[in-house]
Amino acid sequence: NLGYKKEVDKTLEYALKIFEKNKEICVSINPSGRPFNFPNIYSPDSVAYIFRSIRINKNKKLIEKYASFLNSEINKFKNMCIDDSGFINKKHFSGMRDYAIIKGSCYDMIMTCLLDDEINKINAYIGREIIINPFKNIDLKKRLIKNFWNGKYFQELNKNILYGHNNVYPYFLDIIKDKKMLSSSIKSIQKEKLDIPIPLKYESETDKFESDYNNNHYKKNYKTKFIWQELFVKDWEKRTSWSMLGMAYIDILSRIDKKKAKKHLKDYKSLIEKYGFVEVYDNLKPYQSFFYTSETRMLWASMYLELTYAIKRSFANRAETGPSTK
């Protein structure tokens, strides 16, 4: 949308070529061209986002060239992630919040719904079933809502705990289009102050409560578990503010409260002018530990630009893939 179609074409061609040779879509590719996952486990969201990127890019030649590989990745996804009932396997996968250990996570179920949508959209764009959809007879969205929606927000399985990304991406990715659910998720995010000082945090600083359905009461202080590497980047994915998650949150917020969305963008503007577009903030400063300093040159800046242009026009012409800048 910002005019970099050729660069997107080249990037996807480069990534798919390497992933096909590696026989798996991964989280990242290092400078020498070696793909890898972090942590070293399967990554459902990497697969879902590659399919989304391919669909948004609308490059028929690229889709047709890698159709066989993409179909093999779909089969691998289903075998790795989905049980016989059509529900997410209760395993630990790599994902957006890659330091957290959550088995059978809401986010992974969201990614499965996304992948299902993107396969259908790719086939509709091509005009035939070039990608075989193994989920076409499974109502994944119904399972998502039934198992993770508690009436106010999306929680984890049997855990009455709110995570920011679980309550942004179902709406940002147009998986859930119910405005009442959207409004309820945003109110819950704001109640937990995940949008303060800037959006958005993964979890709250307040005490958590885990549902104990057998005894019909709440157990205090449910704690998220993390991989051992979190020792080197304490609070990296706890109560810090993530700019990519923040941009997605501002996008969905603008659908019901444009004034507040503009306020958040204004706050980001002042930080961008001071630091650049920072990966993650800790109390309005770039996150750093003894071992790591937050990146300040993120392509996520494109999300800020796109949102800024779109909100100025009050989202009058919001495109399917996000707020259009055309």
N, C-alpha and C positions, 0 to 999 in steps of 0.2 A: 504493500500500500504506500510505502514511502519512496518507491521508485527503484528498488534494487532487485528486480526480477532476475536479471542475468546472474547476479551474485548468488541468489537463492538456487537457481538452476545448477550452477557449478558446485555449490556446497553439497546439495543433495546427491548429485552425480558422484562426487568424491566419496561421500559417506557410504552410499549404497555399494559402490565398487569394492570398498574395503570390507564392509560387513558381509557381502556375498562371499568374498574370498575366505573370510573368517568363519562363515556358516552360522553367524549369529549377529543380530542387532545388539549393540552394547551401549553403555552410558556415554563413553567418550572414546576419542582417538588421540593418541599422544603425537607429539611432533614428528616422530619417526614413522608414523602410519600404523601403529599397533593399537587395535581396539581393546578396551578393557572395561570391566564393571567395578563400581565401588559402592559398597563392599563387594567382594568377589563372589557374588551370587546373582541369580537371574533378575533382570530388570523389566517388569511388565510395562512401566510407563515409557521407557525408551522405545519400545515397540509401538505403543499406541501413538506417541507423538511423531514418530517417523511417518506412520500412515496419515496422520492429520496434516503433516507438512506436505506430503506428496499430494494429498487431495486439494489443499489450499493453493498449491503451486500450479495445478492444472497443466501438467506437462505429459501429454499422452505418450510420447515416445519413451519417456523415462519409466512410466508405469508399465508399458508393454515390455520394455527391455528387461525389467526386473520382476515381472509377474510371477515367474516360477519360484524365485527366491522368496518373494513376499508371501506366497502361498505356503511355503515350507515354514516360514516364521509364524504364520497364523496357527498351523498345526502344533508347532512347538509351544506356543503361548497357551493353547487350549490344554495340552497335555500337562504343562507345568503348573498352570494357575487355576484351572476350573475342575471341580469334582463332578461326579456323575449327575448330581442334582442341578448343575448349572450355577453353583455358588463358588466363591473364591476359596481356594485351598487355604487351610489354616497354617501357612508357612510364613517365614520371614523372607521378604523379597527386598531388593534394592528399589528405591523410589526417590521422590522429591525430597523427603526428609530422610536422607540416606543414613544418618547416624542412629536413628530410632529403630528399636526392635519391636515391631508390632505384627503379630501373626493373624492372618485373615483380616487385613486392615480394610477400613472403609475406603481409603484412597485407592487401593488395588482394585476394589470392586468398581469404583468410579472409572478407573482406567479400562476395565473390561467393557463397561458400557460405552466408553468413548471409542474403543476399537470397533465394536459392533456398528456404531453409527458411521464411522469413517469408511468401513468396508462397503456398507450400503451406498454411501455417497460416491465413492470411487466407481462402483459398478454403474450407478446412475449416470455419472459423467462420461464413462467410456461407452455406455449403451449396451453393455452385455456383462455377464457374470465373469469378469476376468479374475476376480478374487473370490474364492469359495468361502462363504461365511458359515462357520460351524455353529454360530449362535442364533441362526435365523429362526429356530423353533423354540428358543428360550427367551422368556421375558426378563431380561437382565435388570431393567430399570425397576420392575416390580419387586425383584429380590433385593435390590439396593434399598428401596424405601422400606420394605417390610422388615429388614434386618438391621438397618442403621438409623432410620429416622425415628426419633423419640417423641415427635409431636411439636418440638421446638427447634431442633437442630439435628444434624448428622453426628452421631456419636460412634465410638468403637463398639465391637460386639460385647454386649452385656456390661459395658462400662460407660457410665453417665458422665463422660468427659468430652469437652469440646476442643477440637483442634481446628486452627484457622483454615488450613488448606482443604479440609474435608467440607467446609461450609462456604467455600469460594468456587472451587473448580466444577462442581456439578452445574452451576449456573453460568460461569464464565465460558464453559465449553458447550453450553446449550443442551446439556443432557437432561436437566430438570428445568422446565419452563413455567412452573407454577409460581405466580407472583406472591402468593401468600406464604409459601415455603421460603422463597427468597427473602422476603421481608422479615420473617421469623428468624432465619439464620443470621441476617445482619444485626437484628436487635440483640441476639444472643452473643454475637461477636463483640458488639459495643458494650454490653453488660459486663463481659469478662475483660473489657479494656484492652483487647488485642490490637486495637487501632490507635493506641496511645503509647508513646508520643507521636509516632507516625505509623501508618499501616505497613506491614501487618506481622504480628507475632504468630508463632505456631501454637503456643499455649499460654495460659494465664499465670500470673504471679500469685494468685489466690489459691487457697487450699482446694484440692480436687475431691470429688466424691465418686466412689465406685458403687454402682448399683449392686445390691445383694438381694436378688429376687427371691431367693429361698426364704430369707428371714424378713423380707419386706422392710429393710431399713438401709441406711447408707453407711459405708465404711469410709472414714476420712483418710485423706492423703494418698490417693492413688498416684503412684510415681511411674513416669515413663522410663522404660529401660533403654539404654544406649549401648552401642558397640564400644569395645575397649579403647578405640582410637579417640573417643570423646575426651579422654584425659588430656589430650594435647590442645583441644579447642573447647574449653569449658563454656557452657551456655551457648554454644554455636547455634544450636537449633532448639533452644528452649524459649527464652524471653527476649531474644534479639528481634529486630525488625528487618524483614526481608523485602527488598525493593521489588523483585519480580512478583512475589505474592501480594505486595502492596498495590502494584499496578493492576493486577487482576481484580483485587478487591475494589479499587476505585472504579473500575469498569462496571462491576455489578451494582455498586452503590449508586452510580450515576443514573441507573434505571429507576430509582425510587427517590433519590435525594441529590439532585445536581448541585445544589448549593454547598453541601458538605463535601461532595466529590471535588469541587473546585478548590475548596479550602485545603484539602489534603494535597492536591497538585501544587498549590502555592507553597505549602510547607516543603514539599520535595524540591521545588525550584530553588529555594534559598540554599538548600543543602547541596544541590547539584552545582550551583555557582561557586560554592565553597570547596567542595571535595571532588567533583566529578560525579559520574553515575556509579554509586557504590553498591556493591553486592549485598552487604548486610551491615546494619547499624546497631550500635550498642549505646543507648542513651544519646542519640543524635550525633554520634561520632562513628567513623569507620571502625568496625570490629577489629580487635587485634588481641593476640595472646603472645606468649613468649615464643611460640613456634610459627605463628601465622598472622599475616596482615590482610585484611579484606581487600579484594580486587576493586579497582576504581575505574575500570574501562569496560563496562558491561554492554553487550548488545541489547540488553533489556531496555536500554535508553530509548530504543525504537518504540517501546510500549508507552513510554512517557510522552514522546512527541505525538504519537497517534492519538492518545487520549486527550492531550491538550488541544489539538486541532478539532477533534470531534466534539468535545464538551463546549467549545466556543460556538459551535453550531447547534448546541442542545440535542445532539444525537439525532438530528432530523433524518439523516440518511445512513443509519447504522447498518453496515453490511453483515452478511452471514458469518464471516470469519472474524468480526470485530468492528470497531468503529472505522469506517472508511475515511480516507483523507482525500479522496478524489473530488 
